[in-house]
Amino acid sequence: MAKINPYQKVLNDMEKKISISYKKLSKNMFKNAPLKTLQKDINELMLLLGEANYLAKECKQIKRKK
């Protein structure tokens, strides 16, 4: 039985959150939402992307140790 990477489920959840955040930002851009709303959406998306990047690096390190 193959070991499951402990970060894989978290990465999948993060991918879903990023997709939702991106769709929200796109929708608000097309609706010409106020700048404050767009900035909030952008900050949320950037935070999620940063977390996903960190998790991806952790997964690579785990893979190298094997």
C-alpha positions in Angstrom: 0.0 0.0 0.0 1.5 3.4 -1.1 1.9 6.1 1.5 -0.3 9.1 1.0 1.4 12.4 1.2 -0.1 14.2 4.2 0.0 17.5 2.3 -2.0 16.2 -0.8 -5.4 16.6 0.8 -4.5 20.1 2.0 -3.2 21.0 -1.5 -6.5 19.8 -3.1 -8.5 21.8 -0.6 -6.3 24.8 -1.3 -6.8 24.4 -5.1 -10.6 24.6 -4.5 -10.2 27.7 -2.3 -8.0 29.4 -4.9 -10.5 28.6 -7.7 -13.4 30.1 -5.7 -11.4 33.2 -4.8 -10.4 33.7 -8.4 -14.0 33.4 -9.6 -15.1 35.9 -6.9 -12.4 38.4 -8.0 -13.3 38.0 -11.7 -17.0 38.5 -10.9 -16.3 41.7 -8.9 -14.0 43.0 -11.7 -16.7 42.6 -14.3 -19.3 44.2 -12.0 -17.0 47.3 -11.6 -16.9 46.8 -7.8 -15.3 49.4 -5.6 -11.5 49.4 -5.4 -11.6 48.5 -1.7 -13.6 45.3 -2.6 -11.2 44.4 -5.4 -8.2 44.9 -3.2 -9.7 42.7 -0.5 -10.3 39.9 -3.2 -6.7 40.3 -4.5 -5.2 40.1 -1.1 -7.2 36.9 -0.3 -6.1 35.3 -3.6 -2.5 36.3 -3.1 -2.5 34.8 0.4 -4.0 31.5 -0.8 -1.4 31.4 -3.6 1.4 32.0 -1.2 0.2 29.2 1.1 -0.2 26.8 -1.9 3.4 27.6 -3.0 4.7 26.9 0.5 2.9 23.6 0.7 4.1 22.6 -2.8 7.7 23.2 -1.6 7.1 21.1 1.5 5.8 18.3 -0.7 8.9 18.5 -2.9 11.2 18.2 0.2 9.3 15.2 1.4 9.6 13.5 -2.0 13.4 14.2 -2.0 13.9 12.6 1.4 12.4 9.3 0.2 
